[in-house]
Amino acid sequence: MKQVNNLFFLVFSMKIINNKTGDRMKSYDVLCFGACVIDQRENTETCTLGGDAANQSLIIKRLGLQPVLCAAMGQDKAGKTIRDILQLHNISTDFLIDNPSWTTTHSLIHLDHRKERSFTVTGGAHRLLDKTHFPFQLIPTCRAVSLGSMFTLHLLEEDGLLEIFQMAKAHQCITFSDTSTDRYHKGLNKVKEFLPYIDYFMPSYDEAAALTGKTNPDEIANVLFAHGANTVIIKLGSDGAALYRKDRKIHIDAYPARVIDTTGAGDHFCGSFIASILSGLSEDKALHNACWLGARATESYGTNDTDFQTLPYPIDKK
C-alpha cells in the first residue's frame, strides 16, 4: 500500500510540475500568421521586409522570444529576399507557403505631410493563405497565437480561422489579433464569430470606430464586449492606448517621439505587448512597453530599423 501511495504522490507531483512549466516546454513562444510582404518607400530604391505577421515576428525575436511565422508569397526574387531577411534574424522559414503562380506582395509606402502612411499594394500572394496551407500541427507547440491583422486573410477568415482560434484555446494558447481595413465589408457580424476565442483584440482607433460605428473609445469597447470580446486594446495614436476589460480600464499616454514615418508603429506596439505579456509582465506594464516601442518605431523609416533600447519595463528573456 505504501508503494502505491508513493507512486500516486509521484504522478500527482509530476502533474503539478508539468502544469507549472508547460509553457516553457513548448517549442515556440508565438505563432505569427498573416501578411509577409516587401515594403518600398516612395521615391526610393530601398526595399525592406514588411507585413503585419512578418513585422510582429521580427519584433518579438528582437525582444528575445522565439516566434514562428506562417505566411504566403511567390517563388520569385522578392520571396527569396524575404526568406534571406528572416534567416538573417534566425526566424524559421519552414512554414512560409509559396507557389510559382503567385507574385510576392509589394507595398509602396506613401507618406503625407504629417508623416502618416498609406499603401499601394501590388501582387497579392499574402492574401492567398487558406486552410489547406495552415500548419495546425504547430499550435500545440506554441505558447501563443497571433493573427497579424483581421481582414487581411480573406480565404482563411471564410474557412479555417475559427478552427485555428478554437484549437489554440483548447491547447491553452494565449490568442491575439490586430486589425486592418475591412475591405470586404464583413463587419461585426463576421468578427463576432472569432471574438470569444481572442484573448486580446487590438484594433487601431480608426479601424475600431469603423467596425462598431462608435467614435468614443469607451463605447467602442462596450460594443465589442457585447459581441463576445474578452480584452480590448485600442491604439489611439498620439493619445496613447487604452486597454479595456469589462470591469476596468487602463489608459497610457503616448510617449514623446520625433515622428519621421508611422509605418509599422502598430506592429511594434502589438509585438511588444505580446512579448511583454508572455514574459509575465502585468497588462499595464505591457501597455507601457507597447506605447513606448510604438513611439520609437515612428522615429525611423520602415519597420526594420527601430532603435531597441531598454524598455520601460524590461522583458525577461526566458
TAZIZI-V393465 format. One line per field, one symbol per residue. ss: DSSP state (H for helix, E for strand, C for the rest). Layout:
ss: ???
This chain:
ss: CHHHHHHHHHHHHHHHHHHHHCHHHCCEEEEEECCCEEEEECCCCCEEEECHHHHHHHHHHHCCCCEEEEEEEECCHHHHHHHHHHHHCCCCCCCEEEECCCCCCEEEEEECCCCCEEEEEECCHHHHCCCCCCCHHHHHHEEEEEEEEECCCHHHHHCCHHHHHHHHHHCCCEEEEEECCCCCCCHHHHHHHHHCCCCEEECEHHHHHHHHCCCCHHHHHHHHHHCCCCEEEEECHHHCEEEEECCEEEEECCCCCCCCCCCCHHHHHHHHHHHHHHCCCCHHHHHHHHHHHHHHHCCCCCCCCCCCCCCCCCCCCC
